[in-house]
Amino acid sequence: MGSLPPGDPWPPAPDRWDRAQQLGAERPTSAYIHVPFCTVRCGYCDFNTYTTEFGPGADRATYAQSVRAEIAHSARRLSLAPPAPLQTVFFGGGTPTLLDPAELGLILAELNSSFGLAPGAEITVEANPETLTEDRVRQLADLGITRLSVGMQSAVPEVLSVLDRQHRPEQLPLVAQWARAAGLSYSVDLIYGAPTETVAQWETSLRVALALDPDHLSAYSLIVEPGTKLAAQVARGDLPAPDDDEAAEKYQLADQLLAEAGYRWYEISNFARPEPGEEGLVATELTHASKHNLAYWRDWNWWGYGPGAHSHWGDLRWWNVKHPRAYAGRLDQGLDPALAGETLDEPTRALEALMLGIRTAEGLALGPELSGVDQLLDRGLVELNAAGDRLTLTLSGRLLADLVTRTLAGWE
Protein backbone atom coordinates (compact mmCIF):
# COMPACT_ATOMS: atom_id res chain seq x y z
CA MET A 1 0.00 0.00 0.00
CA GLY A 2 1.30 3.43 -0.90
CA SER A 3 2.09 5.86 1.90
CA LEU A 4 0.00 8.94 2.59
CA PRO A 5 1.35 12.32 1.41
CA PRO A 6 3.14 14.38 4.09
CA GLY A 7 0.92 17.49 3.94
CA ASP A 8 0.63 20.24 6.55
CA PRO A 9 0.04 19.73 10.28
CA TRP A 10 -3.59 19.15 11.20
CA PRO A 11 -5.97 20.60 12.29
CA PRO A 12 -5.55 23.96 10.56
CA ALA A 13 -5.69 27.27 12.40
CA PRO A 14 -9.25 28.20 13.45
CA ASP A 15 -9.49 31.07 10.94
CA ARG A 16 -8.49 28.73 8.09
CA TRP A 17 -11.10 26.20 9.13
CA ASP A 18 -13.76 28.91 9.43
CA ARG A 19 -12.91 30.12 5.91
CA ALA A 20 -13.16 26.59 4.50
CA GLN A 21 -16.60 26.15 6.05
CA GLN A 22 -17.80 29.44 4.60
CA LEU A 23 -16.40 28.61 1.14
CA GLY A 24 -18.09 25.23 1.22
CA ALA A 25 -21.41 26.44 2.57
CA GLU A 26 -23.13 26.62 -0.84
CA ARG A 27 -21.87 23.31 -2.22
CA PRO A 28 -23.67 19.96 -2.15
CA THR A 29 -22.20 17.45 0.29
CA SER A 30 -21.37 13.75 0.32
CA ALA A 31 -20.00 11.19 2.75
CA TYR A 32 -17.60 8.35 2.04
CA ILE A 33 -17.19 5.55 4.59
CA HIS A 34 -14.10 3.39 4.23
CA VAL A 35 -14.40 -0.17 5.49
CA PRO A 36 -10.84 -1.55 5.53
CA PHE A 37 -11.52 -5.28 5.96
CA CYS A 38 -11.08 -8.01 3.32
CA THR A 39 -10.95 -11.79 3.51
CA VAL A 40 -8.15 -11.95 0.91
CA ARG A 41 -5.95 -9.19 -0.42
CA CYS A 42 -6.13 -9.09 -4.23
CA GLY A 43 -2.73 -9.04 -5.89
CA TYR A 44 -3.35 -5.81 -7.82
CA CYS A 45 -4.86 -3.84 -4.91
CA ASP A 46 -3.01 -0.98 -3.22
CA PHE A 47 -6.03 0.31 -1.25
CA ASN A 48 -5.82 0.66 2.52
CA THR A 49 -7.21 -2.79 3.34
CA TYR A 50 -6.41 -5.52 5.86
CA THR A 51 -7.16 -9.21 6.27
CA THR A 52 -6.39 -8.94 10.00
CA GLU A 53 -8.52 -7.33 12.71
CA PHE A 54 -7.05 -5.12 15.42
CA GLY A 55 -9.26 -5.18 18.49
CA PRO A 56 -11.99 -2.87 19.85
CA GLY A 57 -13.00 -0.18 17.39
CA ALA A 58 -10.80 -1.71 14.71
CA ASP A 59 -12.49 -5.04 14.08
CA ARG A 60 -15.62 -5.93 12.15
CA ALA A 61 -17.82 -6.27 15.22
CA THR A 62 -16.99 -2.83 16.67
CA TYR A 63 -15.74 -0.79 13.70
CA ALA A 64 -19.04 1.09 13.44
CA GLN A 65 -18.46 2.69 16.84
CA SER A 66 -15.24 4.31 15.57
CA VAL A 67 -16.92 5.63 12.42
CA ARG A 68 -19.87 6.94 14.44
CA ALA A 69 -17.40 8.77 16.71
CA GLU A 70 -15.80 10.41 13.68
CA ILE A 71 -19.21 11.41 12.32
CA ALA A 72 -20.03 13.09 15.63
CA HIS A 73 -16.61 14.78 15.52
CA SER A 74 -17.26 16.06 11.98
CA ALA A 75 -20.63 17.50 13.00
CA ARG A 76 -18.93 19.48 15.75
CA ARG A 77 -16.23 20.66 13.34
CA LEU A 78 -18.85 21.93 10.88
CA SER A 79 -20.93 23.80 13.46
CA LEU A 80 -20.09 27.25 12.02
CA ALA A 81 -21.78 26.46 8.69
CA PRO A 82 -23.72 23.19 9.02
CA PRO A 83 -23.99 21.57 5.59
CA ALA A 84 -27.18 20.83 3.73
CA PRO A 85 -28.42 17.22 3.98
CA LEU A 86 -26.18 14.68 2.30
CA GLN A 87 -26.85 14.06 -1.38
CA THR A 88 -24.80 10.84 -1.54
CA VAL A 89 -23.32 8.27 0.83
CA PHE A 90 -20.85 5.64 -0.34
CA PHE A 91 -19.64 2.65 1.67
CA GLY A 92 -16.37 1.56 0.03
CA GLY A 93 -13.36 -0.49 0.91
CA GLY A 94 -12.13 -3.03 1.43
CA THR A 95 -15.33 -5.02 1.56
CA PRO A 96 -18.17 -3.17 3.32
CA THR A 97 -20.41 -6.24 3.12
CA LEU A 98 -18.11 -8.05 5.54
CA LEU A 99 -19.76 -5.91 8.21
CA ASP A 100 -23.10 -7.06 9.53
CA PRO A 101 -25.86 -4.99 7.87
CA ALA A 102 -26.90 -3.79 11.31
CA GLU A 103 -23.46 -2.16 11.72
CA LEU A 104 -23.85 -0.37 8.38
CA GLY A 105 -27.28 0.72 9.59
CA LEU A 106 -25.80 2.27 12.73
CA ILE A 107 -23.38 4.31 10.64
CA LEU A 108 -26.15 5.45 8.30
CA ALA A 109 -28.34 6.41 11.24
CA GLU A 110 -25.50 8.49 12.71
CA LEU A 111 -25.08 10.34 9.40
CA ASN A 112 -28.81 10.98 9.24
CA SER A 113 -28.87 12.22 12.82
CA SER A 114 -25.84 14.50 12.36
CA PHE A 115 -26.51 15.91 8.88
CA GLY A 116 -29.69 14.48 7.46
CA LEU A 117 -30.14 12.66 4.17
CA ALA A 118 -31.57 14.60 1.25
CA PRO A 119 -34.81 13.29 -0.28
CA GLY A 120 -33.81 10.71 -2.87
CA ALA A 121 -30.21 10.56 -1.58
CA GLU A 122 -28.07 7.99 -3.40
CA ILE A 123 -26.70 5.49 -0.86
CA THR A 124 -24.27 2.96 -2.32
CA VAL A 125 -22.60 -0.12 -0.87
CA GLU A 126 -19.70 -1.81 -2.62
CA ALA A 127 -19.76 -5.60 -2.42
CA ASN A 128 -17.79 -8.64 -3.45
CA PRO A 129 -20.16 -11.28 -4.85
CA GLU A 130 -19.07 -14.02 -2.46
CA THR A 131 -20.12 -11.93 0.57
CA LEU A 132 -23.74 -11.60 -0.58
CA THR A 133 -26.81 -13.74 -0.03
CA GLU A 134 -30.41 -13.04 -0.96
CA ASP A 135 -31.21 -12.27 2.66
CA ARG A 136 -28.25 -9.93 3.06
CA VAL A 137 -29.18 -7.98 -0.07
CA ARG A 138 -32.72 -7.61 1.24
CA GLN A 139 -31.37 -6.38 4.59
CA LEU A 140 -29.29 -3.74 2.82
CA ALA A 141 -32.35 -2.48 0.98
CA ASP A 142 -34.32 -2.39 4.23
CA LEU A 143 -31.64 -0.10 5.72
CA GLY A 144 -32.26 2.48 3.01
CA ILE A 145 -29.40 1.49 0.71
CA THR A 146 -30.42 2.44 -2.85
CA ARG A 147 -27.54 1.14 -4.94
CA LEU A 148 -25.31 -1.96 -5.00
CA SER A 149 -21.90 -1.78 -6.70
CA VAL A 150 -20.56 -5.28 -7.28
CA GLY A 151 -16.91 -6.10 -7.97
CA MET A 152 -17.25 -8.46 -10.92
CA GLN A 153 -13.86 -7.61 -12.52
CA SER A 154 -14.03 -10.49 -15.01
CA ALA A 155 -16.26 -13.37 -16.11
CA VAL A 156 -13.29 -15.57 -17.02
CA PRO A 157 -12.01 -17.89 -14.24
CA GLU A 158 -8.39 -17.71 -15.47
CA VAL A 159 -8.43 -13.91 -15.30
CA LEU A 160 -10.08 -13.94 -11.86
CA SER A 161 -7.29 -16.24 -10.70
CA VAL A 162 -4.58 -13.85 -11.93
CA LEU A 163 -6.35 -11.04 -10.05
CA ASP A 164 -6.72 -13.19 -6.89
CA ARG A 165 -10.49 -12.72 -6.94
CA GLN A 166 -12.44 -15.26 -4.88
CA HIS A 167 -15.90 -15.40 -6.44
CA ARG A 168 -17.15 -17.72 -9.17
CA PRO A 169 -18.65 -16.16 -12.33
CA GLU A 170 -21.91 -18.04 -11.81
CA GLN A 171 -22.57 -16.03 -8.65
CA LEU A 172 -23.14 -12.83 -10.62
CA PRO A 173 -26.57 -13.64 -12.11
CA LEU A 174 -27.83 -14.54 -8.63
CA VAL A 175 -26.61 -11.24 -7.19
CA ALA A 176 -28.25 -9.34 -10.06
CA GLN A 177 -31.51 -11.20 -9.45
CA TRP A 178 -31.42 -10.46 -5.70
CA ALA A 179 -30.65 -6.77 -6.27
CA ARG A 180 -33.55 -6.40 -8.70
CA ALA A 181 -35.95 -8.19 -6.36
CA ALA A 182 -34.92 -5.86 -3.51
CA GLY A 183 -35.48 -2.76 -5.66
CA LEU A 184 -31.81 -1.73 -5.72
CA SER A 185 -30.05 0.02 -8.57
CA TYR A 186 -27.30 -2.33 -9.64
CA SER A 187 -23.78 -1.60 -10.92
CA VAL A 188 -20.93 -3.91 -11.91
CA ASP A 189 -17.21 -3.08 -11.94
CA LEU A 190 -14.93 -4.61 -14.57
CA ILE A 191 -11.14 -4.46 -14.94
CA TYR A 192 -9.41 -4.84 -18.29
CA GLY A 193 -5.74 -5.36 -19.03
CA ALA A 194 -4.96 -8.10 -16.52
CA PRO A 195 -1.73 -9.96 -17.41
CA THR A 196 -2.47 -12.80 -19.86
CA GLU A 197 -6.03 -11.55 -20.54
CA THR A 198 -6.84 -11.70 -24.25
CA VAL A 199 -9.14 -9.37 -26.16
CA ALA A 200 -11.50 -12.33 -26.65
CA GLN A 201 -11.62 -12.93 -22.88
CA TRP A 202 -12.35 -9.25 -22.29
CA GLU A 203 -15.19 -9.43 -24.81
CA THR A 204 -16.56 -12.43 -22.92
CA SER A 205 -16.56 -10.44 -19.68
CA LEU A 206 -18.33 -7.52 -21.33
CA ARG A 207 -21.02 -9.70 -22.85
CA VAL A 208 -21.61 -11.58 -19.60
CA ALA A 209 -21.84 -8.26 -17.75
CA LEU A 210 -24.33 -6.87 -20.27
CA ALA A 211 -26.44 -10.02 -19.97
CA LEU A 212 -26.92 -9.08 -16.30
CA ASP A 213 -28.68 -5.89 -17.52
CA PRO A 214 -27.00 -3.63 -14.93
CA ASP A 215 -28.09 -0.03 -14.52
CA HIS A 216 -24.46 1.08 -14.47
CA LEU A 217 -21.12 -0.36 -15.50
CA SER A 218 -17.56 0.74 -14.70
CA ALA A 219 -14.63 -0.41 -16.84
CA TYR A 220 -11.23 0.36 -15.33
CA SER A 221 -7.84 -0.20 -16.90
CA LEU A 222 -5.57 -2.25 -14.65
CA ILE A 223 -2.67 -0.27 -13.21
CA VAL A 224 0.28 -2.16 -11.76
CA GLU A 225 0.76 -0.26 -8.51
CA PRO A 226 4.18 -0.27 -6.79
CA GLY A 227 4.37 -2.44 -3.70
CA THR A 228 1.62 -4.84 -4.73
CA LYS A 229 1.93 -8.58 -5.24
CA LEU A 230 1.19 -8.04 -8.92
CA ALA A 231 4.03 -5.52 -9.26
CA ALA A 232 6.42 -8.07 -7.79
CA GLN A 233 5.16 -10.77 -10.18
CA VAL A 234 5.68 -8.46 -13.17
CA ALA A 235 9.12 -7.39 -11.93
CA ARG A 236 10.21 -11.04 -11.61
CA GLY A 237 8.89 -11.84 -15.07
CA ASP A 238 6.28 -14.25 -13.71
CA LEU A 239 3.57 -12.23 -15.45
CA PRO A 240 3.77 -9.86 -18.43
CA ALA A 241 3.19 -6.13 -17.93
CA PRO A 242 -0.08 -4.79 -19.34
CA ASP A 243 0.21 -3.56 -22.93
CA ASP A 244 -0.97 0.04 -23.51
CA ASP A 245 -2.01 -0.56 -27.13
CA GLU A 246 -4.04 -3.61 -26.17
CA ALA A 247 -5.62 -1.69 -23.30
CA ALA A 248 -6.74 0.98 -25.80
CA GLU A 249 -8.22 -1.72 -28.03
CA LYS A 250 -10.11 -3.16 -25.05
CA TYR A 251 -11.49 0.25 -24.09
CA GLN A 252 -12.69 0.83 -27.65
CA LEU A 253 -14.37 -2.57 -27.62
CA ALA A 254 -16.09 -1.72 -24.34
CA ASP A 255 -17.30 1.60 -25.71
CA GLN A 256 -18.64 -0.11 -28.84
CA LEU A 257 -20.49 -2.94 -27.09
CA LEU A 258 -21.89 -0.72 -24.37
CA ALA A 259 -23.11 1.84 -26.89
CA GLU A 260 -24.77 -0.90 -28.94
CA ALA A 261 -26.54 -2.02 -25.76
CA GLY A 262 -27.80 1.51 -25.12
CA TYR A 263 -25.36 2.58 -22.40
CA ARG A 264 -23.81 6.05 -22.44
CA TRP A 265 -20.47 7.15 -21.06
CA TYR A 266 -20.69 9.97 -18.52
CA GLU A 267 -17.10 9.76 -17.23
CA ILE A 268 -14.20 8.09 -19.00
CA SER A 269 -14.49 4.80 -17.09
CA ASN A 270 -18.20 4.90 -16.25
CA PHE A 271 -21.33 4.13 -18.27
CA ALA A 272 -25.02 4.40 -17.37
CA ARG A 273 -28.18 2.94 -18.87
CA PRO A 274 -30.79 5.62 -19.68
CA GLU A 275 -34.31 5.27 -18.39
CA PRO A 276 -37.16 5.81 -20.86
CA GLY A 277 -37.39 9.48 -21.77
CA GLU A 278 -33.77 10.27 -20.85
CA GLU A 279 -32.34 9.94 -24.36
CA GLY A 280 -31.96 13.72 -24.78
CA LEU A 281 -30.20 14.34 -21.48
CA VAL A 282 -26.50 15.00 -21.05
CA ALA A 283 -25.19 11.66 -19.78
CA THR A 284 -24.14 13.08 -16.41
CA GLU A 285 -27.82 13.77 -15.70
CA LEU A 286 -29.01 10.20 -16.26
CA THR A 287 -30.79 8.57 -13.34
CA HIS A 288 -28.20 5.79 -13.13
CA ALA A 289 -25.07 7.93 -13.48
CA SER A 290 -23.44 7.58 -10.06
CA LYS A 291 -24.08 10.81 -8.19
CA HIS A 292 -21.28 9.96 -5.78
CA ASN A 293 -18.76 9.54 -8.60
CA LEU A 294 -19.89 12.89 -9.97
CA ALA A 295 -19.48 14.51 -6.55
CA TYR A 296 -15.72 14.06 -6.98
CA TRP A 297 -15.65 15.25 -10.59
CA ARG A 298 -17.80 18.30 -9.73
CA ASP A 299 -15.78 19.37 -6.70
CA TRP A 300 -18.50 18.92 -4.09
CA ASN A 301 -17.73 18.85 -0.39
CA TRP A 302 -17.20 15.38 1.02
CA TRP A 303 -16.08 13.98 4.35
CA GLY A 304 -14.22 10.68 4.22
CA TYR A 305 -14.63 8.54 7.34
CA GLY A 306 -12.30 5.70 8.25
CA PRO A 307 -8.55 4.95 8.31
CA GLY A 308 -6.71 6.59 5.43
CA ALA A 309 -9.88 8.27 4.12
CA HIS A 310 -9.52 11.63 2.35
CA SER A 311 -11.86 14.60 2.79
CA HIS A 312 -12.42 17.85 0.91
CA TRP A 313 -14.25 20.87 2.26
CA GLY A 314 -14.12 24.37 0.81
CA ASP A 315 -10.46 24.94 -0.03
CA LEU A 316 -9.09 22.33 2.39
CA ARG A 317 -8.20 18.70 1.78
CA TRP A 318 -7.02 16.27 4.47
CA TRP A 319 -6.52 12.58 5.18
CA ASN A 320 -6.83 10.34 8.21
CA VAL A 321 -4.20 8.19 9.85
CA LYS A 322 -3.81 5.00 7.89
CA HIS A 323 -3.84 2.11 10.33
CA PRO A 324 -7.20 0.97 11.78
CA ARG A 325 -5.73 0.65 15.28
CA ALA A 326 -4.31 4.19 15.21
CA TYR A 327 -7.59 5.50 13.81
CA ALA A 328 -9.70 3.83 16.49
CA GLY A 329 -7.22 4.83 19.21
CA ARG A 330 -7.36 8.52 18.33
CA LEU A 331 -11.14 8.57 18.35
CA ASP A 332 -11.29 6.63 21.60
CA GLN A 333 -9.15 9.38 23.15
CA GLY A 334 -11.35 12.13 21.71
CA LEU A 335 -8.68 13.19 19.20
CA ASP A 336 -9.01 14.19 15.56
CA PRO A 337 -8.16 11.15 13.39
CA ALA A 338 -6.70 13.33 10.62
CA LEU A 339 -2.98 13.01 9.98
CA ALA A 340 -2.30 16.00 7.70
CA GLY A 341 -3.86 18.20 5.05
CA GLU A 342 -3.36 20.99 2.55
CA THR A 343 -4.86 24.30 1.48
CA LEU A 344 -5.77 24.55 -2.20
CA ASP A 345 -5.00 27.96 -3.70
CA GLU A 346 -7.07 29.37 -6.56
CA PRO A 347 -4.69 28.29 -9.39
CA THR A 348 -4.68 24.74 -8.01
CA ARG A 349 -8.46 24.66 -7.74
CA ALA A 350 -8.83 25.97 -11.29
CA LEU A 351 -6.40 23.35 -12.62
CA GLU A 352 -8.22 20.56 -10.78
CA ALA A 353 -11.56 21.77 -12.14
CA LEU A 354 -10.10 21.48 -15.65
CA MET A 355 -8.59 18.04 -15.02
CA LEU A 356 -11.79 16.66 -13.51
CA GLY A 357 -14.32 18.38 -15.73
CA ILE A 358 -12.82 17.30 -19.03
CA ARG A 359 -13.24 13.65 -17.98
CA THR A 360 -17.03 13.93 -17.94
CA ALA A 361 -19.61 14.01 -20.70
CA GLU A 362 -20.63 17.54 -19.73
CA GLY A 363 -17.07 18.68 -20.42
CA LEU A 364 -15.80 22.23 -19.96
CA ALA A 365 -17.24 25.63 -20.78
CA LEU A 366 -15.23 27.34 -23.51
CA GLY A 367 -13.16 30.21 -22.22
CA PRO A 368 -9.89 32.06 -22.72
CA GLU A 369 -8.25 30.05 -19.92
CA LEU A 370 -8.25 26.94 -22.14
CA SER A 371 -5.19 26.55 -24.37
CA GLY A 372 -4.83 24.66 -27.63
CA VAL A 373 -8.54 24.20 -28.32
CA ASP A 374 -8.25 24.59 -32.11
CA GLN A 375 -5.35 22.14 -32.18
CA LEU A 376 -7.35 19.54 -30.24
CA LEU A 377 -10.41 20.06 -32.46
CA ASP A 378 -8.29 19.60 -35.58
CA ARG A 379 -6.87 16.35 -34.19
CA GLY A 380 -10.34 15.04 -33.40
CA LEU A 381 -9.62 14.68 -29.68
CA VAL A 382 -12.38 17.04 -28.55
CA GLU A 383 -15.65 18.28 -29.99
CA LEU A 384 -18.12 21.09 -29.33
CA ASN A 385 -21.63 20.48 -28.08
CA ALA A 386 -24.64 21.48 -30.18
CA ALA A 387 -24.69 24.97 -28.67
CA GLY A 388 -20.99 25.41 -29.41
CA ASP A 389 -20.18 26.56 -25.89
CA ARG A 390 -18.80 23.40 -24.24
CA LEU A 391 -15.88 21.14 -25.03
CA THR A 392 -16.06 17.37 -24.57
CA LEU A 393 -13.79 14.44 -25.31
CA THR A 394 -14.25 12.27 -28.37
CA LEU A 395 -13.54 8.54 -28.15
CA SER A 396 -9.98 9.23 -29.34
CA GLY A 397 -9.74 11.99 -26.75
CA ARG A 398 -10.80 9.66 -23.97
CA LEU A 399 -7.90 7.39 -24.92
CA LEU A 400 -5.54 10.39 -24.72
CA ALA A 401 -7.17 12.27 -21.86
CA ASP A 402 -3.86 13.09 -20.17
CA LEU A 403 -2.55 14.70 -23.37
CA VAL A 404 -5.78 16.68 -23.78
CA THR A 405 -5.57 17.89 -20.19
CA ARG A 406 -1.95 19.00 -20.57
CA THR A 407 -2.76 20.82 -23.79
CA LEU A 408 -5.76 22.65 -22.31
CA ALA A 409 -3.64 23.62 -19.30
CA GLY A 410 -0.94 25.05 -21.58
CA TRP A 411 1.66 22.41 -20.79
CA GLU A 412 1.95 21.03 -24.34
N, C-alpha and C positions, 0 to 999 in steps of 0.2 A: 504494500500500500504506500502511495506517495505521501510525503510529509506535508503538513499544512504550511502555508506561507508565513513568514515571520510577522509582518504587519506592525502596527503601532500598539502600544500598551492599551489595555482595556479595563474599565470602561473609559469613554472619552470624558473630557471636561464637561461639567453641567451645561454650559452655554452651547457647546457643540451638540450635545444631545437634544437640547431644547430646539435648536435650529433644525436638526434632522426631523424631529417630530412635526414642526411647522411646515417644512418643505413637503413632507409626506402626507399631510392632512387631507389633501384633495384626491389622493390616488386610491384606486381599489386595493384591497388587501387579500393576501393568501397565507396559508399555513402549510408548512412541510413538516412531517414527522418522520424522523429516521429511526428505523428499527434495525439494529445492527446484527441480528442473529441469523445464522444459516446452519443447515445441517451439514453441508459440504461446501467448501470454497471452490468455485469454478476457476479453472486454470487461467482464464483470460481476465478475471475480475480484479480491479484495483480499488474497489469501493471499500469504505470503512466497515468491514463486516468481520464477524467472529463465529467460530464453531464452538467456542468455550463460553461458559457463563461465569460471572464474577461476583456472585453474592448479592445481598440485599440491594435493591434499586438498580442492579446491573445484571439481573437474570430475567428469564421470560416471565416468571410468576410475579415479579415485583417491579418490572421496568416501567409500567404505567405510572407508578407513584413518582418516579423521577421526572417523567415528562410532564405530569400534572403540576409538579412543583415549578418547573421552568415556565409553564403557561401562566401560573399565578405570578411569577416573577416578571414576565413580559407585560402583563396587564398593569402591574405597578409602574414599570418603566415607561409605559405609554400613557400615563395619567394626564400629562399636560394636554395632549391632543388625542383622545381615545379614537381609534380607527372605526370606520364604518364596519358593519357586519362582514364576516369573511365571505368572499365570493367563491373561493375554492379551498379545499383541504386535500392533501395528498399524503397517504401513508406509503413510504418507500423504504428501500433497504439495500442489502439484507432481504429478509423474507418476512414481511409484516404478518402474514397468515400463520407464522409459527406461534404468534401470541393467541391466547384464547380470545374469541370475539368479545367476550365481556370486558377484557382489558382494553381493547380498541374502543369499546363503547365508553369506558370511563374517560379516556383521553378526549373523545369527541364531546362528551358532556362537559368537560372542563373548558374546552374551546367555546362551546355554546354559552356557558355561564359567564366566561370572561369577556367575550367579544360579540357573541351572537353569530348566527349563520344566516346569510342573506336568503330570501325566498328563492328556491330553485338552485341553491348552492351546489356546485359539482364536488362530490366527495369520492375520491378514488382510493382504492386499495390495490397495490401490486401483489401478485401471487405467483408462486411456482405451482404448476399443475398438481404435483404429487402431494401438496399440502391441503388440497381441497376435497371436500365431499359435498354431496347434495345438501346435507343438513348444514354444513358450515357456510355454504354460499347463501342459503336461506337466512341464516343468522346474521350474516353481514348486511343483507338487504333490510332486515328488521331493525338494525341499528341506525338506518338512515344512509348507509352507503349507496351511492347512485351509479358507480362505475367500477368495473373490475378490469385490471390491466394484467394480462397473463403472459408470463415469460415463456413463449413457445420456442423461440430461437431457430429451430429447424424441425422439419418433419422426417429427417433422414437419420436413422439410428447411428450410422458411422460418424456423422457430423456431430450429433449430440455427444458421442463418446469423446471426440477430440476436444469439445468444449467442457467436458466434465459435467454435463447436465444429467440429472437423475431421473427425469420423467420418461415415460414411454409415449410415442406419438399417438397411440390409440386413446390416451387419456383426454386429448384435446376436444374431441367431439362431445364427450360427456360434460366437460366443464362448460362448453358453449351452451349445451342444452340446459344445464342447471342455471346458468346466468340468465338465459332468456326466461325460463320459468319463474325466476325470482324477480323479473322486471328490471334487471340491471343492464345498463349500457356495457358493451363488451369490446375490449381491445386486445389485440395480440401484438407482441413484440417479436420481431425476427432479426437475426444477425446474418449478414452475408460476408464472405471473404475468409471464412475459417480455413486454416491450412488443410489442404487436400480436398476441399469442397470443389466440385465441378459446377459448371454453369447449369448442366442438366439437373444436378441435385438441388441447386438453388431454385430452379424452375419448379421442381417437385414441391419444395417447401412453400413457395408462393401459391401454387394451385391448391395445395391442401389447406393453407390458411384461408384462401378465398372461399373454399367449400364450407368453411365454418360460418360464413356470412357475418363477419365481425362488423361492428359499427365503425371501428377505427383500426388502423394498422400502422405500426412503426417499423421501419426497415433501416437498421443501423449498420454501417460498415465497421467490421472488426478492426480495432486498433490494438496493436501489441504494446501493452503498457510496461514500462520498466519495472522490474521487481516482481513481476508475476511469474507463475509457473510456466505459462505459455512463452514468455520472453526467454526464459532459461532453455526451454525446449528448442526454440528457434535458434538461439545463440549456439547451442551444441550441435545443431544440424539434425536434430531428431525430427523436426517438422520444418517445412518450407515457410518462408515469410510470405505474407499476403502479397499478391501482385496488384499494383495500382490499376493497370489497364484492364485486368479481369474484373476488378471491383467496379470500375466504371461501366463495363458491359453488364454486370449484374444489376447495377442501379437502373440502367436504361431498360433492362428487361422488367424490373419491378414496376417502373413507371408505365411501361406499355401495358402489362397485364392488369395492373390496378385501374388504369384509365379505361381499358376495355370493359372492366367489371363495374364501372360507374364511380369509382373512388376519385377524389380530387386531392392533390397535394396542397397543404396549407403552410407547411414548413418543410424544409428540404428533406427531412427523414420521416415526415408524418403525413398520413393520408386519412381522409374521413369520407364516410359514405353519406351523401346528401339524403335528407328526408324529402318526401314529395313536396313540391313547391319551392324547394331551395335551389333549383338549378341556376337561377340568376344571381345568387348571392356571391360575394367575394368568399373564397374558401375558408378564410379565417372566421367567418360568421356562421358557418354550418353548425347545426346542433351538436354534431358528434366531434367537431374539432375540440381537442382537449383545452379547456379554459385554463387549466393549471399550466400546461406547457406554454400557452400564450402569455400567461402572467410574467414569465421570465423574458420572453421576447419583447413584451410591451413595457418592461421596466416598472411593473407594479411594485408595491411594498410586499415583502413576505418575511415571515419569521420562521427560521428553521430550528426545530426542536430536536434534541438528541445529540449524541457524541459526534463531533466532527461536522455538524450541520452548519451551513452558511445562511446568513440573513442579510437582508437589504432593506433599509428604511431611509427615505429621504435621500441624503447624499452620503450616507454611511453604509459600510459593508463590514461584517464581522463573522467570525467562525468560532465554534465551541472547541473545547479540549477534545482530543480525539479518542481517548480510551474510555470505555464504558464505566470502569471503576472510578476513574478520576472525575468523570462527569457526574456520576451519582454522588460521589463524596463531596463535591463542591455544593451541590444542591442540598444535601443533608446538613451541611454546615451553614446554610443560608447565604452562600456565595454565588456570584454570577458565574455561570459555566463557560462564558466566553473566554477564549485565549488571547485573541488579538483582533485588530480591525484596521480599516483604512477610511480616509475621507476622499471622496471622489470630487475632483475639481470640475469646472464646467467643460473644459476641453475633453477630459476623459469621459464625462457623461455623454457629450455629443458624439464622440467616436464610438462608444458602446452602442448608442442608439442607431448609428449607421450599421455597425457590424451585426446587430441583432435584427434590425428591421429588414435588411435586404434578404434575410433568410426566409421571410414569410411571403405568402401570396399577396398580401396587401402592399408589400414593397415600401418604397421611400417616396416622399413628396419631392418633386423636382425643385432644385434651388441652387443658388450660386455656390453653396458650400460643397457641392458634389463635383468632383474632378473627372475628366475623361469620359463623360457620358456619350459624346458622339462616337468616340473610339469604340466603346463597348457596344453601342447600337450597331455600328458598322460590322463588328465581329459576330453579331448575333448572340451575344451573351446576355443582353438585357432587352426588354421591350417596353413600350409605353402602353398604359391602359387606354381604354376607349376614349376617355376624356383628355388624354395627352398630358396629364399632370402628375402621374405617378410612374415610377420605374420598378419593374419586377424582373426576376431572373427567368430566362428561358431554360429549357432542359439542358442545353450546353452550358449555360451559366451556372446552373446548380452543380454541375460536375466541376466547375472551376470557381466556386464561390469565394475561395480565399483570394484568388487573383482579382475577381471583381471588387471585393472589399478593398484590397490594397489600391486599386486604381481609383475608386471613388474617394478614398481618403487622401489621394495625392501622393501615394508612396511608389507608384509605378510610372 
